[in-house]
Amino acid sequence: MHIEPIAYFRSPLKEKFGIPRQSGVVPDLKGRIEFTPAYRDREALRGMEGYDYLWVIWGFSENVQGEPAPADKTAFRATVRPPRLGGNRRVGVFASRSPFRPNSLGLSSIKISGIAETAEGPVIEVSGGDLMDGTPIYDIKPYVPYCDSHPGARAGFTDSEEWKPLEVSFSEKALECLVKAFRNNAEREREIISALIAQDPRPHYQDDPEKTYGMSYGPCQVRFRVTEGRAEITGIES
């Protein structure tokens, strides 16, 4: 089966590094779903105002080949190493939500913030997404609590492996740059950046307190270091 994108996602996150590993963990992170010309029909969204969340089926466009096998980069890799397990323990790919999948498809539940009318058709404003800017979207379906929500369901290794977010602080220099870059929206952007860094976007085999990491966010590069569970944002460059 050949499928084509019906839309593309727009986000302040222009690179893979820093993207939340699950939807909803940074609920204030804003995004937009912009339709391709063939699907810019307001009638296709009729009734959407009655829902709070969407299921979005999308493509891991930066992970097309998946996690390569040692001898053959095109071979199927049956196991992956989830960050929640420290990046050094393997589970089956179909028992994980790893981006390294046979068909490179993602599934996210995203909150609808509103529907905007633009010169290029309707745009869905959303929040809490875990997609990078430019991600292709292949389908959209409404989230329906009576059949999509399963309170008390078991969640595999995520039930037993505690995830501790990083404590985040800003240097004085970083705060000055934040105000300069975002002006009246500085406080809101500070909260979003803090929430993104708190999820610890570093590869989990890296734990060098001297290393400075860079995360692209909107027009800026956010620089930070991590020491013993604490992240300090050292600079914001626009």
TORKOL-4160 file (C-alpha; in steps of 0.2 Angstrom, whole numbers, padded with zeros to 4 digits, m for minus):
238
<pt num="1" X="0000" Y="0000" Z="0000"/>
<pt num="2" X="0007" Y="0017" Z="m0005"/>
<pt num="3" X="0002" Y="0032" Z="0007"/>
<pt num="4" X="0004" Y="0050" Z="0005"/>
<pt num="5" X="0004" Y="0064" Z="0018"/>
<pt num="6" X="m0012" Y="0073" Z="0021"/>
<pt num="7" X="m0004" Y="0086" Z="0032"/>
<pt num="8" X="0012" Y="0092" Z="0040"/>
<pt num="9" X="0015" Y="0097" Z="0058"/>
<pt num="10" X="0023" Y="0114" Z="0063"/>
<pt num="11" X="0032" Y="0115" Z="0079"/>
<pt num="12" X="0046" Y="0126" Z="0087"/>
<pt num="13" X="0056" Y="0110" Z="0088"/>
<pt num="14" X="0066" Y="0109" Z="0072"/>
<pt num="15" X="0077" Y="0094" Z="0076"/>
<pt num="16" X="0075" Y="0077" Z="0084"/>
<pt num="17" X="0085" Y="0082" Z="0099"/>
<pt num="18" X="0073" Y="0089" Z="0113"/>
<pt num="19" X="0057" Y="0082" Z="0106"/>
<pt num="20" X="0046" Y="0074" Z="0120"/>
<pt num="21" X="0047" Y="0056" Z="0119"/>
<pt num="22" X="0028" Y="0054" Z="0122"/>
<pt num="23" X="0013" Y="0065" Z="0118"/>
<pt num="24" X="0006" Y="0075" Z="0132"/>
<pt num="25" X="0021" Y="0076" Z="0143"/>
<pt num="26" X="0024" Y="0094" Z="0139"/>
<pt num="27" X="0006" Y="0099" Z="0138"/>
<pt num="28" X="0009" Y="0118" Z="0134"/>
<pt num="29" X="0020" Y="0114" Z="0119"/>
<pt num="30" X="0010" Y="0122" Z="0104"/>
<pt num="31" X="0009" Y="0115" Z="0086"/>
<pt num="32" X="m0001" Y="0116" Z="0071"/>
<pt num="33" X="m0007" Y="0104" Z="0058"/>
<pt num="34" X="m0007" Y="0111" Z="0041"/>
<pt num="35" X="m0015" Y="0101" Z="0027"/>
<pt num="36" X="m0008" Y="0098" Z="0009"/>
<pt num="37" X="m0018" Y="0106" Z="m0005"/>
<pt num="38" X="m0029" Y="0091" Z="m0009"/>
<pt num="39" X="m0036" Y="0090" Z="0009"/>
<pt num="40" X="m0039" Y="0109" Z="0012"/>
<pt num="41" X="m0057" Y="0107" Z="0013"/>
<pt num="42" X="m0066" Y="0114" Z="0029"/>
<pt num="43" X="m0080" Y="0101" Z="0027"/>
<pt num="44" X="m0067" Y="0087" Z="0031"/>
<pt num="45" X="m0066" Y="0095" Z="0049"/>
<pt num="46" X="m0085" Y="0096" Z="0051"/>
<pt num="47" X="m0089" Y="0091" Z="0069"/>
<pt num="48" X="m0071" Y="0092" Z="0075"/>
<pt num="49" X="m0076" Y="0106" Z="0087"/>
<pt num="50" X="m0085" Y="0093" Z="0098"/>
<pt num="51" X="m0069" Y="0084" Z="0102"/>
<pt num="52" X="m0055" Y="0088" Z="0114"/>
<pt num="53" X="m0041" Y="0076" Z="0107"/>
<pt num="54" X="m0035" Y="0069" Z="0091"/>
<pt num="55" X="m0026" Y="0053" Z="0086"/>
<pt num="56" X="m0013" Y="0058" Z="0074"/>
<pt num="57" X="m0004" Y="0044" Z="0063"/>
<pt num="58" X="0012" Y="0051" Z="0057"/>
<pt num="59" X="0029" Y="0046" Z="0050"/>
<pt num="60" X="0046" Y="0046" Z="0059"/>
<pt num="61" X="0053" Y="0055" Z="0044"/>
<pt num="62" X="0071" Y="0056" Z="0052"/>
<pt num="63" X="0071" Y="0038" Z="0056"/>
<pt num="64" X="0067" Y="0030" Z="0039"/>
<pt num="65" X="0079" Y="0016" Z="0040"/>
<pt num="66" X="0076" Y="0012" Z="0058"/>
<pt num="67" X="0089" Y="0006" Z="0070"/>
<pt num="68" X="0102" Y="m0002" Z="0059"/>
<pt num="69" X="0108" Y="m0020" Z="0062"/>
<pt num="70" X="0126" Y="m0023" Z="0063"/>
<pt num="71" X="0129" Y="m0032" Z="0047"/>
<pt num="72" X="0114" Y="m0026" Z="0036"/>
<pt num="73" X="0107" Y="m0009" Z="0038"/>
<pt num="74" X="0090" Y="m0014" Z="0030"/>
<pt num="75" X="0087" Y="m0030" Z="0041"/>
<pt num="76" X="0073" Y="m0030" Z="0053"/>
<pt num="77" X="0079" Y="m0027" Z="0071"/>
<pt num="78" X="0067" Y="m0037" Z="0083"/>
<pt num="79" X="0073" Y="m0028" Z="0098"/>
<pt num="80" X="0076" Y="m0010" Z="0104"/>
<pt num="81" X="0083" Y="m0001" Z="0119"/>
<pt num="82" X="0070" Y="0011" Z="0127"/>
<pt num="83" X="0077" Y="0027" Z="0136"/>
<pt num="84" X="0066" Y="0022" Z="0150"/>
<pt num="85" X="0077" Y="0007" Z="0153"/>
<pt num="86" X="0093" Y="0017" Z="0153"/>
<pt num="87" X="0097" Y="0014" Z="0134"/>
<pt num="88" X="0106" Y="m0003" Z="0139"/>
<pt num="89" X="0092" Y="m0015" Z="0141"/>
<pt num="90" X="0082" Y="m0023" Z="0126"/>
<pt num="91" X="0064" Y="m0026" Z="0123"/>
<pt num="92" X="0054" Y="m0032" Z="0108"/>
<pt num="93" X="0051" Y="m0018" Z="0096"/>
<pt num="94" X="0032" Y="m0022" Z="0096"/>
<pt num="95" X="0032" Y="m0021" Z="0115"/>
<pt num="96" X="0039" Y="m0003" Z="0114"/>
<pt num="97" X="0035" Y="0014" Z="0107"/>
<pt num="98" X="0052" Y="0016" Z="0100"/>
<pt num="99" X="0053" Y="0027" Z="0084"/>
<pt num="100" X="0064" Y="0013" Z="0076"/>
<pt num="101" X="0050" Y="0003" Z="0068"/>
<pt num="102" X="0048" Y="m0008" Z="0052"/>
<pt num="103" X="0036" Y="0005" Z="0044"/>
<pt num="104" X="0042" Y="0021" Z="0054"/>
<pt num="105" X="0024" Y="0025" Z="0059"/>
<pt num="106" X="0020" Y="0035" Z="0075"/>
<pt num="107" X="0004" Y="0037" Z="0084"/>
<pt num="108" X="0000" Y="0052" Z="0096"/>
<pt num="109" X="m0014" Y="0058" Z="0106"/>
<pt num="110" X="m0014" Y="0077" Z="0105"/>
<pt num="111" X="m0025" Y="0090" Z="0112"/>
<pt num="112" X="m0035" Y="0102" Z="0101"/>
<pt num="113" X="m0033" Y="0120" Z="0105"/>
<pt num="114" X="m0043" Y="0127" Z="0091"/>
<pt num="115" X="m0047" Y="0127" Z="0072"/>
<pt num="116" X="m0041" Y="0142" Z="0062"/>
<pt num="117" X="m0046" Y="0148" Z="0045"/>
<pt num="118" X="m0031" Y="0154" Z="0034"/>
<pt num="119" X="m0029" Y="0159" Z="0016"/>
<pt num="120" X="m0023" Y="0141" Z="0013"/>
<pt num="121" X="m0037" Y="0132" Z="0021"/>
<pt num="122" X="m0041" Y="0126" Z="0039"/>
<pt num="123" X="m0027" Y="0123" Z="0051"/>
<pt num="124" X="m0029" Y="0113" Z="0067"/>
<pt num="125" X="m0020" Y="0122" Z="0082"/>
<pt num="126" X="m0014" Y="0108" Z="0095"/>
<pt num="127" X="m0004" Y="0107" Z="0111"/>
<pt num="128" X="0006" Y="0093" Z="0119"/>
<pt num="129" X="0013" Y="0085" Z="0103"/>
<pt num="130" X="0028" Y="0075" Z="0101"/>
<pt num="131" X="0032" Y="0078" Z="0083"/>
<pt num="132" X="0046" Y="0089" Z="0076"/>
<pt num="133" X="0043" Y="0103" Z="0063"/>
<pt num="134" X="0039" Y="0096" Z="0046"/>
<pt num="135" X="0033" Y="0079" Z="0051"/>
<pt num="136" X="0022" Y="0071" Z="0038"/>
<pt num="137" X="0004" Y="0066" Z="0045"/>
<pt num="138" X="m0005" Y="0052" Z="0036"/>
<pt num="139" X="m0022" Y="0052" Z="0045"/>
<pt num="140" X="m0031" Y="0060" Z="0059"/>
<pt num="141" X="m0045" Y="0052" Z="0070"/>
<pt num="142" X="m0055" Y="0059" Z="0085"/>
<pt num="143" X="m0050" Y="0052" Z="0102"/>
<pt num="144" X="m0066" Y="0044" Z="0110"/>
<pt num="145" X="m0064" Y="0041" Z="0129"/>
<pt num="146" X="m0077" Y="0027" Z="0130"/>
<pt num="147" X="m0067" Y="0015" Z="0120"/>
<pt num="148" X="m0049" Y="0024" Z="0119"/>
<pt num="149" X="m0047" Y="0026" Z="0138"/>
<pt num="150" X="m0043" Y="0010" Z="0149"/>
<pt num="151" X="m0040" Y="0016" Z="0167"/>
<pt num="152" X="m0030" Y="0004" Z="0177"/>
<pt num="153" X="m0022" Y="m0005" Z="0162"/>
<pt num="154" X="m0005" Y="m0012" Z="0164"/>
<pt num="155" X="0009" Y="m0003" Z="0155"/>
<pt num="156" X="0024" Y="m0015" Z="0155"/>
<pt num="157" X="0041" Y="m0009" Z="0160"/>
<pt num="158" X="0034" Y="0009" Z="0162"/>
<pt num="159" X="0025" Y="0003" Z="0178"/>
<pt num="160" X="0041" Y="m0003" Z="0186"/>
<pt num="161" X="0054" Y="0008" Z="0180"/>
<pt num="162" X="0053" Y="0025" Z="0188"/>
<pt num="163" X="0056" Y="0040" Z="0177"/>
<pt num="164" X="0064" Y="0055" Z="0187"/>
<pt num="165" X="0063" Y="0072" Z="0177"/>
<pt num="166" X="0078" Y="0083" Z="0179"/>
<pt num="167" X="0078" Y="0098" Z="0190"/>
<pt num="168" X="0080" Y="0113" Z="0178"/>
<pt num="169" X="0088" Y="0130" Z="0182"/>
<pt num="170" X="0093" Y="0145" Z="0171"/>
<pt num="171" X="0109" Y="0155" Z="0173"/>
<pt num="172" X="0107" Y="0174" Z="0173"/>
<pt num="173" X="0114" Y="0175" Z="0156"/>
<pt num="174" X="0101" Y="0163" Z="0149"/>
<pt num="175" X="0087" Y="0172" Z="0157"/>
<pt num="176" X="0093" Y="0189" Z="0149"/>
<pt num="177" X="0094" Y="0180" Z="0132"/>
<pt num="178" X="0077" Y="0172" Z="0135"/>
<pt num="179" X="0068" Y="0189" Z="0138"/>
<pt num="180" X="0078" Y="0197" Z="0123"/>
<pt num="181" X="0072" Y="0182" Z="0112"/>
<pt num="182" X="0054" Y="0180" Z="0117"/>
<pt num="183" X="0050" Y="0197" Z="0125"/>
<pt num="184" X="0032" Y="0197" Z="0132"/>
<pt num="185" X="0031" Y="0178" Z="0130"/>
<pt num="186" X="0047" Y="0175" Z="0140"/>
<pt num="187" X="0039" Y="0167" Z="0155"/>
<pt num="188" X="0028" Y="0155" Z="0145"/>
<pt num="189" X="0043" Y="0150" Z="0134"/>
<pt num="190" X="0053" Y="0148" Z="0150"/>
<pt num="191" X="0040" Y="0135" Z="0157"/>
<pt num="192" X="0040" Y="0126" Z="0140"/>
<pt num="193" X="0059" Y="0125" Z="0138"/>
<pt num="194" X="0060" Y="0119" Z="0156"/>
<pt num="195" X="0048" Y="0105" Z="0153"/>
<pt num="196" X="0057" Y="0100" Z="0138"/>
<pt num="197" X="0074" Y="0099" Z="0146"/>
<pt num="198" X="0066" Y="0091" Z="0162"/>
<pt num="199" X="0062" Y="0076" Z="0151"/>
<pt num="200" X="0081" Y="0074" Z="0148"/>
<pt num="201" X="0083" Y="0073" Z="0129"/>
<pt num="202" X="0101" Y="0067" Z="0131"/>
<pt num="203" X="0106" Y="0049" Z="0124"/>
<pt num="204" X="0106" Y="0039" Z="0140"/>
<pt num="205" X="0123" Y="0032" Z="0137"/>
<pt num="206" X="0130" Y="0050" Z="0139"/>
<pt num="207" X="0132" Y="0057" Z="0156"/>
<pt num="208" X="0146" Y="0069" Z="0155"/>
<pt num="209" X="0144" Y="0084" Z="0167"/>
<pt num="210" X="0157" Y="0094" Z="0156"/>
<pt num="211" X="0147" Y="0092" Z="0140"/>
<pt num="212" X="0136" Y="0106" Z="0134"/>
<pt num="213" X="0121" Y="0101" Z="0124"/>
<pt num="214" X="0111" Y="0111" Z="0112"/>
<pt num="215" X="0093" Y="0110" Z="0108"/>
<pt num="216" X="0084" Y="0120" Z="0094"/>
<pt num="217" X="0068" Y="0129" Z="0099"/>
<pt num="218" X="0060" Y="0141" Z="0088"/>
<pt num="219" X="0073" Y="0154" Z="0082"/>
<pt num="220" X="0085" Y="0149" Z="0096"/>
<pt num="221" X="0098" Y="0137" Z="0102"/>
<pt num="222" X="0096" Y="0132" Z="0120"/>
<pt num="223" X="0112" Y="0127" Z="0128"/>
<pt num="224" X="0113" Y="0116" Z="0144"/>
<pt num="225" X="0123" Y="0105" Z="0155"/>
<pt num="226" X="0117" Y="0091" Z="0167"/>
<pt num="227" X="0125" Y="0086" Z="0183"/>
<pt num="228" X="0118" Y="0073" Z="0195"/>
<pt num="229" X="0100" Y="0075" Z="0190"/>
<pt num="230" X="0101" Y="0094" Z="0188"/>
<pt num="231" X="0101" Y="0103" Z="0172"/>
<pt num="232" X="0107" Y="0121" Z="0170"/>
<pt num="233" X="0102" Y="0131" Z="0155"/>
<pt num="234" X="0118" Y="0141" Z="0152"/>
<pt num="235" X="0113" Y="0151" Z="0137"/>
<pt num="236" X="0100" Y="0154" Z="0123"/>
<pt num="237" X="0107" Y="0160" Z="0106"/>
<pt num="238" X="0095" Y="0168" Z="0093"/>
